[in-house]
Amino acid sequence: MIRRYGEAVKAGRRYRRRPGVYAVLLRGDSLLATFQEAPVPELQLPGGGIDRGEHPIAALHREVFEETGWKIADARRLGAFRRFTYMPEYDMWAEKVCTVYLASPVLRLGPPSEAGHTAAWLPATEALRLLGNAGDRALLARALGQASPR
């Protein structure tokens, strides 16, 4: 069973399963995150949905590059969690199955290509309270060898 974070499942609501991949990108004591302006401004682990027929690791590289402008290497699975949430950009309720990888940011090639995203370096310990969802915070804590924040 995969741990659930966020709002509870609402009875009678139909959720569409949406697998995605996300990255904890550490360099020293800093984390490379993405700041997403909309629908709600928040800091997030870079990543997103896996396209039909796409390999998860290929999706991870694509999503991190789109949202941060960085190339990554040495991705290894850290864990997974589920979130039930509304995705206004797709006008759907989703069961997001989020697989999180620990990877190394190796080369910045330019700014993010995905509109509304900005790459943000911040102290990893500060990110434990600033990341926008509890699942991201919990997997970052795991990567740092700390207890999950509330």
N, C-alpha and C positions, 0 to 999 in steps of 0.2 A: 504494500500500500504506500502511495506517495503522500507526503504530508500536504495539507491544504493550508494556505494562508489567505488572509483577506476576508471578504464578506462571505456569509453563509450562502449555501445553495437555496434558491427560492423555489418552493414547491409549485409545480405547474408551469414553471418557466422552462423553455427549451433552450439548451445550451449546445453550441456547436464546438466540437473538439478542435483545438488549434495548437498543434505542437510547435514549439519554438526553442531556440538556442540562445544562450546568453553567456557573457564572459566576465570573469573577475580578472582584471588586467592590472597586475601589481608591478611596480618598479620601485624597489626600495620600500619606503614607508608610504608611498603614494599610490592612489588608485586612479586609473583612467576611466571616467564615467562619461555618460552623455546627458546633456541637459535637453529635455524635450519641452518645447514651448506649449504645445497643444495636444490633446484637449485640455489638460491641466498641467501647468508648468511643474516639472519635477525632474530630479536627478534619477538616473536609472543605470543599471548595468547595460552596456551596449548589447544589442541583439534583437531578435525578432522571429517572425514566422518562417517556417521551412516551406519552400515552394514545392508543389506536387512534383515528385520524381527527383527532388534534390537531396543529395546526401547531407546529413546533419552537419558534418565538419565543413563542407563547402558553404552551407548556409551560414555557419558561424563566421567564417572568413568574410563572406559577402556583407553580412549585417554589420559586423564591427567596422569594416571599411566604410560602408555607407554612412554610419552614424558618428564615426570619429575621424576618418581619414587615415587611420593607422593600419598597417599590415601586422599580423600576429604570427606566432609560432608556438610549437610545443603545447598544443591544447590537450588537456586531459580532463576527463569527466570528474566533476566535483560532487554533483548530486542533482536532485530534481525536486520540484514542488508543483502544486496545482493552484490556480487562482480562478475563481468564477467572477467574471466581470463583464461590463458592457464595453464594447469597442465601437465608439462613435464613428471612426473612420471607415468601418465596414457595416455600420448600422446592424450590429448583431450582438447577442449575448454569447459569450464564449467560455468554455472550459479551457483555459490556457495550461498546457502541460509544458512546464519550463525546465529544460535541461541546462544546467550551468556548468561551464568549463572553466578551469584555471588555465590561463595562457599568458604568454609574454608579449607585450607590445614591442615590436622590433624596429619599425620604420614609419615615420610620418610622411605620407605622400602628398598631403594637402588638407584642405578643410573638408568637413563632412559633405557628402554629396546629397544626403537626404535633407530635404527642406525642413526647417524648424528644429534642427538638431545642432548642438554645439558641443565639441569635445571639452571636457573639464577634468583637470588634474586636481585632486584634493587629498589631504591626509586620509589614509585608509581608516584610521580610528574615528575621524570626523564623519566619514561616509557611513559608518555604522548607524548614525542617527539621521543622516540627511537623505539617504536613498529613499525613494518614494514608496516602495512596497516592502512588506515584512519578509517576503520570500527572498528578495535580493539581499536584505540585511542579514538574514540567517545564513545564507550561503557565503557571504563575505566573511561573517564571523567564523564559519567553518574553515575557510581558507586561511584566516589569521590565527586559527587555533584557540579561539575564544568562545565563551558561552554565547548563545544567541541573544541579541538584544530584544527588548520588548517591543 
